[in-house]
Amino acid sequence: MDWFLVVYLGFIIVIFPLIIFLSLWRYRTIRRLMQQQAEKRNGTVSGSFLLPQLNCTHQNLPVLVTSIPGNRYRHAKTEAHITLFKPAAGSVTLVSGSFIARFGKTKGLSEVHLGFDEFDKEFLIRSEDEQFVRNLMDSRLQGILLEMKQEKPAVFLAGTSLTVSVPKILKTEEGYDRLFDLSFAFVDRISEL
């Protein structure tokens, strides 16, 4: 019984504070990276210490970036959410090939192949409007997505909502830059159409 008490107290006194310290260190790193991006993009960082949010604009559209830590019930993710001025001409769901098994059937959406084998192998696109997807997914967007294939990006476009996410907490400035580049490339292409 005494060893149990010693182990329990050891956990409470040593391990538990260490876990809290490492978690706070991670959140501080996320906030610091968001503040660097805010300075670079004339934005602000708001939200709590544990869930900071980066607010900025692109083409006068509001951009909100959040990093959500994972837990037992959900995966970690960093996402950029952009609200468009007017609804997009169609809805698009684009996910990395590794998510195909979890993606399953989506009511009303059919799979779209662009005819570029490397891209079609890496990404799954679903939409109710195949022609809209073909117009949207130009070679520039395909190239950016292929460069980011290791990060497993996902893109969801419906109405005035565009969300671009990666299934992890971004821990480098380059990671945030790539997320912004992809998000802004989608916004620019949507505005061209």
C-alpha positions in Angstrom: 0.0 0.0 0.0 2.9 2.4 0.7 4.4 1.9 -2.8 1.0 2.8 -4.3 0.9 6.0 -2.3 4.5 6.9 -3.3 3.8 6.3 -7.0 0.6 8.3 -6.7 2.3 11.2 -5.0 5.1 11.0 -7.4 2.7 11.4 -10.3 0.9 14.3 -8.7 4.1 16.1 -7.7 6.3 15.4 -10.8 4.5 14.0 -13.8 1.3 16.0 -13.7 3.0 19.4 -13.5 5.4 18.3 -16.3 2.4 17.5 -18.5 0.9 20.8 -17.8 4.2 22.7 -18.4 4.7 20.9 -21.8 1.1 21.7 -22.8 1.4 25.4 -21.9 4.7 25.5 -23.8 3.0 24.1 -26.9 0.1 26.7 -26.7 2.7 29.5 -26.2 4.4 28.3 -29.4 1.2 28.3 -31.4 0.3 31.8 -30.1 3.8 33.1 -31.0 3.5 31.7 -34.5 0.1 33.2 -35.0 1.4 36.6 -33.8 4.2 36.4 -36.3 1.7 35.7 -39.1 -0.6 38.5 -37.8 2.3 41.0 -38.1 3.1 39.7 -41.6 -0.5 39.9 -42.7 -1.7 43.0 -40.8 -4.0 40.9 -38.6 -4.6 40.3 -34.9 -4.6 37.4 -32.5 -7.5 37.0 -30.2 -9.1 34.2 -28.3 -8.0 32.5 -25.1 -4.4 31.4 -24.3 -5.4 27.8 -25.0 -7.3 28.5 -28.2 -5.8 31.5 -30.0 -7.4 32.7 -33.2 -5.7 34.7 -36.0 -7.8 37.2 -37.8 -6.7 38.9 -41.0 -8.1 39.7 -44.4 -7.5 38.8 -48.0 -9.1 40.8 -50.8 -11.2 42.4 -48.0 -12.6 39.0 -47.0 -12.3 38.0 -43.3 -9.9 35.2 -42.6 -10.0 33.2 -39.3 -7.3 30.7 -38.5 -7.6 28.4 -35.6 -5.5 25.5 -34.3 -7.5 22.9 -32.4 -5.5 20.3 -30.4 -6.6 16.8 -30.7 -7.9 14.5 -28.0 -9.3 11.0 -27.7 -12.4 11.9 -29.7 -11.1 14.1 -32.5 -7.9 14.7 -34.5 -5.8 17.9 -34.2 -6.2 20.4 -37.0 -5.3 23.8 -38.1 -7.8 25.5 -40.4 -8.3 28.7 -42.2 -12.0 29.8 -42.6 -12.8 32.5 -45.2 -16.2 34.0 -45.7 -16.8 34.9 -49.3 -18.8 38.0 -50.4 -21.2 36.0 -52.6 -22.0 32.2 -52.7 -19.7 30.1 -54.9 -21.2 28.7 -58.0 -20.9 25.2 -56.6 -19.9 23.1 -53.6 -16.7 21.2 -53.4 -15.2 18.8 -50.9 -11.6 17.9 -51.5 -9.7 15.6 -49.2 -6.4 13.8 -49.3 -6.4 10.2 -50.5 -5.6 8.9 -47.0 -9.0 10.2 -45.8 -10.9 8.3 -48.6 -11.8 5.4 -46.2 -13.3 7.8 -43.7 -14.9 10.1 -46.3 -17.4 7.5 -47.4 -20.5 8.3 -49.4 -21.7 11.9 -49.4 -25.4 12.4 -50.3 -25.9 14.4 -53.5 -22.1 14.6 -54.3 -20.4 12.6 -56.9 -16.7 11.9 -57.3 -14.9 14.1 -59.9 -11.7 13.0 -61.7 -9.7 15.8 -63.3 -7.7 13.5 -65.7 -4.3 14.2 -64.2 -3.3 10.8 -62.8 -0.9 12.1 -60.1 -3.5 14.5 -58.7 -6.4 12.1 -59.0 -4.3 9.5 -57.1 -3.5 11.9 -54.2 -6.9 13.7 -53.8 -10.6 12.9 -53.8 -12.9 15.6 -55.0 -16.7 15.4 -54.6 -19.2 17.9 -55.9 -22.7 18.2 -57.4 -21.3 20.3 -60.3 -18.5 18.6 -62.2 -18.0 21.5 -64.6 -17.6 24.0 -61.7 -14.8 21.8 -60.3 -13.1 21.5 -63.6 -13.1 25.3 -64.0 -12.0 25.9 -60.4 -9.2 23.4 -60.2 -6.7 24.9 -62.6 -3.1 23.7 -62.9 -1.9 26.3 -60.3 -4.3 25.0 -57.6 -3.4 21.4 -58.5 0.3 22.2 -58.2 0.0 23.9 -54.8 -2.1 20.9 -53.5 0.5 18.4 -54.8 3.3 20.3 -53.1 1.3 20.1 -49.9 0.3 16.4 -50.2 2.4 15.4 -47.2 0.3 17.8 -45.0 -2.9 16.1 -46.2 -4.9 19.3 -46.9 -8.7 19.3 -47.0 -10.8 22.0 -48.7 -14.6 22.5 -48.1 -16.4 25.1 -50.2 -20.2 25.6 -49.8 -22.1 28.8 -50.3 -20.1 31.7 -48.9 -17.9 29.4 -46.7 -14.4 28.2 -47.6 -12.5 26.1 -45.1 -8.9 24.9 -45.8 -7.4 22.6 -43.1 -4.5 20.3 -42.3 -4.9 17.5 -39.8 -2.3 18.7 -37.3 -1.2 21.6 -35.2 1.2 23.7 -37.4 4.5 24.3 -35.6 6.4 26.3 -38.1 6.1 29.6 -39.9 6.5 27.8 -43.2 3.5 25.6 -42.4 1.3 28.6 -41.8 2.6 30.2 -45.0 1.7 27.1 -47.0 -1.8 27.1 -45.4 -2.3 30.8 -46.3 -0.9 30.3 -49.8 -3.4 27.5 -50.5 -6.3 29.3 -48.9 -5.6 32.5 -50.8 -5.1 30.6 -54.1 -8.6 29.2 -53.7 -10.0 32.6 -53.0 -8.3 34.2 -56.0 -9.4 31.4 -58.3 -13.0 31.7 -57.1 -13.0 35.4 -57.6 -11.7 34.9 -61.2 -14.6 32.6 -62.1 
